Amino acid sequence: MKKSMRLAALLLCAILAGSSAVCSGALSGSPDNGGSDYYTYLIGLGFPASYAEKLTDLHLLHPAWTFEPLMVSELESKYTWDYVIYMETQDDPKRSLVSSSPEYSAYRHPTNTTLYDTGWYQASIEAVEYMMDPRNFLNEKDIFQFEDLSYRDTVTLSQVEASLAGTFMEGAYLENGKTYAEYFMQVGKELGISPLHLAARARQEQGNYGTGPQVSGKCGDRLWYFYSNQIEYEGSVYVNAPASGHTEESLRQYNGLYNLYNIGAGGTGKFEVFLNSMKEAQTGTQSKAAEWGGSGAWDTKWKSIYGGALKLRDRYIANYQSTLYLQKWNVDCRSKTLSGTSRNFWGQYMQNIGAALSEARTTYLSLAENNCLDCAYHFLIPVYSGMPESCPDPAGGSCPAFAAADTKYGYITQLEQPVAEKSSSGGFISTTTIGVPRGDSIAVAGWSVHTYGLTGFEYRIDGQGWLPMSAFYSPAAAALNPDYARCTAPGSLNSFSATIETAGLAVGAHKIVLRAKTAFDPALQLADNAYYLLAVINLEVLPRDLNVTIKSEDGTSSVSVYPYGSRLTLPDGPPLEVADTYFAGWAVNFEAGGLFLPAGAKVTLTEDVTLEPIYIDLILLDGAALKINLATSLRFTAVTSYDRYTSLAVAAGKGNITFGMIFCKTTDLGSLMFHPSVLEATTTPYTRTYSEGWFHTAARGGEYYGYYGDTQPITSADYTTSFSAVAYVSIKYSNGASALICTPYDAARNSRSAKFVARAALADTRVTYPPEALEILGKIAE
């Protein structure tokens, strides 16, 4: 089990680390791949072992990613692997197509040579099996064909802009004054669709240059050209213009219409594909007709984007086709038409067997270029009954567009500390459990090489954030790996090291994951992998005895030893022979943080701790002054030393300490102890004030803070009534307890009446008062 770091008021987190070595264990591809707890979790969800192994690796690499199985055959028992393959191939030869370009020849049907649509052949059964088998694409890049395409607010405008780089949409403005990227963001948020998906889908349908007639606004001219000239082929692409049934007017009416997503663009030959695309654009989005000036037609590019996205949502994303994979391979039996009949197999967005993979890679590139791969993504991955052991690539990896991303690069890792182990090619190292005494550090070092070259190394502990390791060039590592040219040139990176202080970890099991960051660069065709796993170090932090250090005011300290997990009761504060000084509490300091607790609080010891007594001095000055503005009040003054106040504020936090005064009529107080708890118990009336500001003063030869406290306004009937005062400081501790420290009460020093103070003021010949003040003082002193 993974242990999470916790910090509670009375629980001290352990500072644990280690530096022992044992033999290493299994490599990637084994159920014991360093993430056995997560592997078991995936198996429990319903993933087969062949899925769970690869998904566990991805979880270790990107812990925020989550995975959900779509149990296709459990939802509909007849939807076995053989059945869905039959439905995607033999049931309709046009359902799964592959480009007529020579590089895709290995994926063509061996006997059906019919050319469909705008130059596509039927795909072979083996090609469909390869593309439909999710296990072939459970790598960092290709897995995005299984990403849930619902809107998430973590997508940023810069990510969408990056996904459009190098296309006709980059930086271009639509008719509504927004850039393509800005409008994809707006529409995605409004309709609940990933803006990255909208951008990737547009790129997939219109290519990088956007030269197709569906987005030129002149598709009618193109259709008339095909029809009037009876074009059968355009180069090697099948056009199949009909001999009759249209007029120049009926075709040119489609000028000024747009269909960015090629919604409804199906048929045999270019003519039929373009015509159906324009018919869809002409119908457009009728629900928006009133808002769009009376017509729902897609007569601008932005309307095409909005209307197409709305249809994508209603037909696909909101209808159990919420991933690119499911939009190509509609195998969820819950996908229905408006009348409630099944949309499976025929209700698919694309015929191209590589479309989902291609769009997924566009999304990945955008995320990788913007350092967003560690964000939270949810993947819905189909699982079928009766799947074969494997479905290999018919082209053997020779077709870059269809070859799985993880077949296009290689890497090797050598871990030298804390164990010595070398990975297989494309694998990572997983250690057996390493026992480490608490308080030690663990040294990690090794080398790694990758086809793309490297830009850095990182580690994380128990799913926390990634932290950098030292990265450098090692001639020895370069000499061992001459085939990895980007990691062997002087100045390149191929080695790593780190000293990991596992502060804040509890005694018990932990997992340290190491990963490398590649020199990912689409411009250099290095775009299939951004991160890969180096090693997983399974760490068992062992307990040791703990030191409790108690400091004194005079600078001395004492140390006691306690077993791990002991419950320590904090003692009373050491007494000080200093007048007006009070023990406020213990500053409980440990490596990962600190607490402020009262005497008597209990602490569970899980690491070394230092206890420092915190004192506060509080002095209520003799006598009082008169405040004679609009109303008359008695004003008392208290001071506290700057140094002790600062120490308390640091230990407790300024927001947890309050200074003020408490007032009571002296006749009401009588012989009672002057403390709120006593006054409340005897229902003796009193008032309490809070300091709203400080002033600096000098007292006892040091720097002090001072504050005032005023009684409630005094009427003439109470000019002869004496009021008593004490100063206080209120403290709130880390465990929720509180304390109220009050100055001792001395009636001779801290009890005054307004009349007494007025007479004393008039008798003081050192002070000159203005006439209006003398008049008020005289009335009070009568």
Secondary structure, DSSP 4 states (H G I P E B T S, - for coil): -PPPP--BTTBPPPB--------EEEETTSS-SS-HHHHHHHHHHT--HHHHHHHHHHHHH-TT-EEEEEEHHHHSTT--HHHHHHHHHTS-TTSSEEE-SGGGGGGB-SS----BTTTEEEBPHHHHHHHH-GGGG-STTGGGGGB--B--TT--HHHHHHHTTTSTTTT-B-TTS-BHHHHHHHHHHHHTB-HHHHHHHHHHHHTTT--STTTTS-HHHHHHHHHHTT--EETTEE----SSS--HHHHHTTTT---TT-TT--SSSHHHHHHHHHHHHHH--GGGTTTTTS--S--SHHHHHHHHHHHHIIIIITTT--SHHHHHS---TT-B-TTS-B-TTTS-S--BTTHHHHHHHHHHHHHHHTT-TTS--EEEEEE-TT--S----TTTT--TTTS-GGGS--EEEEEEESS-EEPPTT--EEEPPEEEETT--EEEEEEEEETT-EEEEEEEETT---EE-EEE--HHHHHH-TT-GGGTSTTS--EEEEEE--BTPPSEEEEEEEEEEE--BGGGTB-S-SEEEEEEEEEEEEP--EEEEEE-TTS-EEEEEE-TT-EEEPPPPPP---TTEEEEEEEEEETTEEEEE-TT-EEE-SS-EEEEEEEEE-EE-SS-EEEESSSEEEEEEEEEEHHHHHHHHHHH-GGGEEEEEEEEEHHHHTTS--SHHHHHHTT---EEEE----EEEEETTEEEEEEEEEPSPPPGGGTT-EEEEEEEEEEE-TTS-EEEEEPPP-HHHHEEEHHHHHHHHHH-TT----HHHHHHHHHHH-
